[in-house]
Amino acid sequence: MNDMSKISGMTRAAGISALAEGYMPGFGNDFETEALPGALPVGRNSPQKCAYGLYGEQLSGTAFTAPSHQNERTWCYRIRPSVKHSHRYEKIDVPYWKSAPNVLPDVTSLGQYRWDPVPHSDAPLTWITGMRTMTTAGDVYTQTGMASHIYLVTQSMEDAYFYSADSELLVVPQEGRLRFCTELGIIDLEPKEIAILPRGLLYRVELIDGPARGFVCENYGQKFDLPGRGPIGANCMANRRDFKTPVAAFEDRDAPSTVTIKWQGQFHETRIDHSPLDVVAWHGNYAPVKYDLRNYCPIGAILFDHPDPSIFTVLTAPSGVEGTANIDFVLFRERWMVMEDTFRPPWYHKNVMSELMGNIYGEYDAKPNGFAPGGMSLHNMMLPHGPDNEAFEKATFGKLEPRKLDDTMSFMFETRFPQHLTTFAATEAPLQDDYIDCWSSLKKRFDGTREGNWD
C-alpha cells in the first residue's frame, strides 16, 4: 500500500502519507492539477470510467444557478467517493467553539474591550480542541455574520479530520507554523501569512513549529473576495497573482480515523477506516488559498488628511447591502506617513461597523501602550473610539516630517453586525479591565479663541 503525490512533475511512493508541496498563483482562478499523470479527464467532467479507477465528484461552493461570475465549484477525482468518508454521526462537545447567536444575559457586550494575548497551555490542544471563541455576530442558521476566535495548538491531529459546513475560515497566524493537509493539497502557514479554508473542505491540521497561536474569522455569509479598487485602478492593495492555491496531493492509507463536522453550530463525529484525503486530481475554482501579507501594497494620502481605513481592505465578504460588508478583513502594516498639516493616526469616530482588532507583531500607532502582539480589542458598533492620550499628543505636537511606520502589523475583522462576547472572552481570557481608562487623561482644551488651548 503506497501513498503517492506529484512533486515537480514526478510521482513518488512511500509507506506513510506523502503530500505534494507546491502552489498555483491566482485568486478565483479556474485551476487544474493532477498528482498522477492522466488522472484529470480532458474536455469533460464526468466520464463513464475515470482513469485509475477513480470516482468523479463535484464540490459546490455556491448554488448551481448562481451567476457565472460568482459560481464556484470544483470537480474531484478521488479514490473513494466522499460518502465513504461519512458514517453514522454522534454529537460531541467542543466547549470553547461557539456560534452565533450567542447572546448571554449575564455578559455585557456593550463597551470598548481589550485583551492581553491568550496564554499558551500545557494541555494537548488540537485545531478543534484549541479553538477559543471570543465574539459572535449574526446568525449561523441564516448564514449571516461571523465569529472571531483565538486558536491554541500544541499537537497535530492524528488520523483525525475536520470540516465546517457552517462557514469558511480565514486563518491569521501570530505564533508558530501549521500545515493544513486538505483534500485539494497542502498549505504550510506561518505568521505574516493568511489562509482561507472554504466551507465543506475537509482537512487535517499538523503542528510544524509550536506552540501555535493565531486568530480565525469564521465567515457564515457570502465568500471572501477582493474589494473593488474603484478609482485606485488595476494595481496595488492585494494583487491576485500573490494568492497561492495548492497543487493536487493525496493519501492512500488505511487507518482507523475520525471525521468531525461543524454543522449549525454543533459538532458531530463519525468513524471511518481510511484517510479521506484521497483526491488524486481536481479542476475548478473552489479551493483553499494562502496569501503573504508582506505582499500587500498599502495606499495612503500623499498631501493631507487621513483616508478612511477601508483603503486597507485585503478581503471583503458582501452582505447583500451594497457597500456594507458582512465582513471586511483590513490590514495595518508598515507604511510611510507623509501628510501635511494632518492628524495622522486613525481619528476619533463611531460608526455602524463593529471592529475587532488583533495585533500580529509590533506597535499599533493609535495605541502605543497595552496592545501587545497576540492581543485583541473590540469596539462595537456605534461606540466611540480612537487614539489614547499618548498617541494624540504625539500626533498633535510632534514635528510633521515623513515618517516610516515600521515593525508593525495589525488587522481588523469588521462586520455590520454587533459582536457579542462569549463567556470565555468575558471571564477566562485576559481582559484588560482598565482599557477604558486609556482615554481618561485626554484634556479639555477649548478656551473660546481661534487657536484653542494647545499648551
Secondary structure, 3 states (H helix, E strand, C coil): CCEEEEECCEEEEECCCCCCCCEEECCCCCEEEECCCCCCCCCCCCCCCCHHHCEEEEEECCCCCCCCCCCCEEEEEECCCHHHHCCCCEEECCCCCCCCCCCCCCCCCCCEEEECCCCCCCCCCCCCCCEEEEEEEEECCCCEEEEEEEEEECCCCCCEEEEECCCEEEEEEEEEEEEEEECCEEEEECCCEEEEECCCCCEEEEEEEEEEEEEEEEECCCCCECCCCHHHCCCCECCHHHEEEECCECCCCEEEEEEEEEECCEEEEEEEEECCCCEEEEEECCCCEEEEHHHCECCCCCCCCCCCHHHHEEEEEEEEECCEEEEEEEEEEEEEECCCCCCCCCCCECCCCEEEEEEEEECECCECCCCCCCCEEEECCCCCECCCHHHHHHHHHCCCCCEEEEEEEEEEEEECCCCEECHHHHHHCCECCCHHHHHCCCCCCCCCCCCCCCC
